Amino acid sequence: MYVNGEEITLKSTQSLEAFLLGNAYDVKRVAVEYNGSVVPRADFDKIQLLESDSLEVVCFVGGG
């Protein structure tokens, strides 16, 4: 599986939401592209990740 262009190995079958939480992403502050399509936050728990998948995860950062 690729995450932000880097190849990783999935440790187990898991949802996108479980993957994000397990990798210290704040699911309320990210946008995710899954295999070329933007995923609505409400669907993070519905997508089951596979080794052949590709993710782009963008974190929102506040500031001023």
TALINRA-V282852 format. One record per residue. N is the residue number from 1. PHI is phi in whole degrees, 0 to 359 (none if undefined). NEAR is the number of other C-alpha atoms within 10 Angstrom. D_FIRST is the distance of its C-alpha to the first C-alpha in whole Angstrom. Layout:
n->[N & N]
phi->[PHI & PHI]
near->[NEAR & NEAR]
d_first->[D_FIRST & D_FIRST]
This chain:
n->[1 & 2 & 3 & 4 & 5 & 6 & 7 & 8 & 9 & 10 & 11 & 12 & 13 & 14 & 15 & 16 & 17 & 18 & 19 & 20 & 21 & 22 & 23 & 24 & 25 & 26 & 27 & 28 & 29 & 30 & 31 & 32 & 33 & 34 & 35 & 36 & 37 & 38 & 39 & 40 & 41 & 42 & 43 & 44 & 45 & 46 & 47 & 48 & 49 & 50 & 51 & 52 & 53 & 54 & 55 & 56 & 57 & 58 & 59 & 60 & 61 & 62 & 63 & 64]
phi->[none & 247 & 232 & 53 & 83 & 254 & 284 & 229 & 250 & 289 & 280 & 197 & 291 & 204 & 284 & 301 & 299 & 297 & 298 & 298 & 296 & 291 & 247 & 64 & 273 & 273 & 298 & 276 & 235 & 230 & 241 & 233 & 253 & 245 & 51 & 92 & 238 & 289 & 257 & 297 & 306 & 296 & 260 & 304 & 278 & 269 & 266 & 262 & 281 & 236 & 301 & 275 & 279 & 227 & 238 & 238 & 244 & 243 & 264 & 276 & 236 & 271 & 169 & 191]
near->[15 & 16 & 15 & 11 & 10 & 10 & 11 & 10 & 10 & 13 & 8 & 10 & 12 & 16 & 17 & 22 & 21 & 17 & 19 & 17 & 12 & 10 & 9 & 8 & 16 & 13 & 16 & 9 & 12 & 15 & 16 & 20 & 16 & 17 & 13 & 11 & 10 & 13 & 15 & 10 & 15 & 8 & 11 & 17 & 13 & 12 & 14 & 14 & 20 & 15 & 14 & 8 & 13 & 19 & 20 & 18 & 16 & 13 & 13 & 10 & 7 & 6 & 3 & 2]
d_first->[0 & 4 & 7 & 10 & 9 & 8 & 6 & 5 & 6 & 7 & 11 & 12 & 12 & 13 & 13 & 12 & 16 & 15 & 12 & 14 & 17 & 15 & 14 & 18 & 17 & 20 & 19 & 23 & 22 & 19 & 18 & 14 & 13 & 11 & 10 & 13 & 16 & 17 & 17 & 20 & 20 & 22 & 19 & 17 & 18 & 18 & 14 & 12 & 9 & 7 & 4 & 5 & 5 & 6 & 8 & 11 & 13 & 17 & 19 & 23 & 25 & 29 & 32 & 35]
